[in-house]
């Protein structure tokens, strides 16, 4: 099995990276909305000379910074050998699954995520005891197709799309 150097997060020479990404900015729409509401409230407080407006605006800024931090918490990579979830800040591998161990690939999307074209890719292992989730992926159907294209010939993978309401 090809492994990366977990301290540096480097891939081995035999392992070519095919795709990598962070969760989509669209995944954090709820944080942007809360930030907008806090910012508007702070602006109204300042406009009508009510105390505390500065704190609401500072809170709105903190929420935006939090969205950026959360987005970069995980970096997803698809290599010729594995699907990897790595912590971007430390470079350490959080979770990985070999392409040859994938039994099933599913996409989970709610109605809002479907509208925004983001979703969670869930990879099920052959043994059935492991899952690997890639949350907030842009164009999940495209990434699912890329993963399935790397599966060994003759390897039958179950595919389905789950829509949660």
SVG drawing of the C-alpha trace seen along z (x, -y; Angstrom):
<svg xmlns="http://www.w3.org/2000/svg" viewBox="-37 -58 46 66">
<polyline fill="none" stroke="black" stroke-width="0.4" points="0.0,0.0 1.4,-3.4 1.5,-5.8 2.4,-9.5 4.8,-10.9 2.3,-11.9 4.5,-14.6 5.0,-16.5 1.9,-15.5 4.0,-14.6 2.9,-12.0 5.1,-9.2 6.5,-9.2 4.0,-6.5 1.0,-8.5 0.0,-11.2 -2.6,-13.8 -5.6,-13.9 -7.7,-16.5 -7.6,-18.4 -9.9,-21.0 -11.2,-22.5 -14.9,-22.4 -16.8,-24.9 -17.3,-28.5 -21.0,-27.8 -21.0,-25.3 -20.7,-28.1 -23.7,-30.2 -25.3,-30.0 -22.3,-31.7 -22.4,-34.5 -26.1,-35.0 -25.5,-35.2 -22.6,-37.6 -24.8,-39.7 -27.5,-39.8 -25.0,-40.8 -23.4,-43.4 -26.8,-45.0 -27.8,-45.1 -24.5,-46.7 -24.9,-49.2 -28.5,-50.1 -27.2,-50.5 -24.5,-52.9 -26.9,-54.7 -29.4,-55.4 -26.7,-56.0 -27.5,-53.0 -24.5,-51.6 -23.1,-48.2 -23.1,-48.6 -19.3,-48.1 -19.6,-44.7 -22.1,-43.5 -19.9,-44.6 -16.9,-42.9 -19.0,-39.7 -19.9,-39.8 -16.2,-40.1 -15.3,-37.2 -18.0,-35.0 -16.4,-35.7 -12.9,-34.8 -14.4,-31.6 -15.8,-30.7 -12.4,-31.0 -10.8,-28.9 -13.4,-26.2 -13.1,-26.0 -9.4,-25.4 -9.6,-22.9 -9.7,-20.0 -8.2,-19.6 -9.5,-16.8 -7.2,-15.0 -7.8,-12.3 -4.6,-10.5 -4.1,-7.6 -4.0,-5.4 -6.2,-6.9 -8.8,-9.5 -7.3,-11.6 -8.6,-14.1 -5.7,-16.1 -5.6,-18.9 -4.4,-21.9 -2.9,-23.7 -0.7,-20.8 -0.5,-18.8 -1.3,-15.6 -3.6,-13.0 -6.9,-12.8 -8.4,-9.9 -7.6,-8.1 -9.1,-5.2 -7.4,-3.3 -9.2,-3.4 -9.1,0.4 -11.0,0.6 -14.0,-1.4 -17.2,0.5 -19.8,-2.2 -19.8,-6.0 -22.9,-8.0 -23.8,-11.6 -25.9,-13.1 -27.6,-16.5 -30.4,-18.3 -32.6,-20.6 -30.5,-23.7 -27.2,-21.9 -28.7,-20.6 -29.6,-24.1 -26.1,-25.4 -24.5,-22.3 -22.6,-21.1 -22.8,-17.8 -21.2,-15.2 -19.5,-12.3 -19.5,-9.2 -17.1,-6.4 -17.9,-3.0 -15.2,-0.4 -15.4,3.1 -15.4,4.5 -18.3,2.2 -16.7,1.1 -15.2,-2.2 -16.6,-5.4 -14.9,-8.4 -16.9,-11.6 -16.0,-14.6 -18.3,-17.3 -19.2,-20.4 -17.7,-19.3 -18.5,-21.5 -19.9,-19.5 -20.1,-16.2 -21.3,-14.2 -18.1,-15.2 -15.8,-14.1 -17.8,-10.9 -17.2,-10.1 -13.5,-10.8 -13.3,-8.4 -15.2,-5.7 -12.9,-6.2 -9.9,-5.2 -11.3,-2.0 -9.6,1.2 -11.1,2.8 -13.6,5.4 -14.2,3.8 -18.0,3.4 -18.9,0.4 -22.4,-0.3 -23.4,-3.9 -26.4,-5.8 -27.4,-9.3 -29.1,-10.0 -31.2,-13.1 -32.1,-14.1 -35.0,-16.4"/>
</svg>
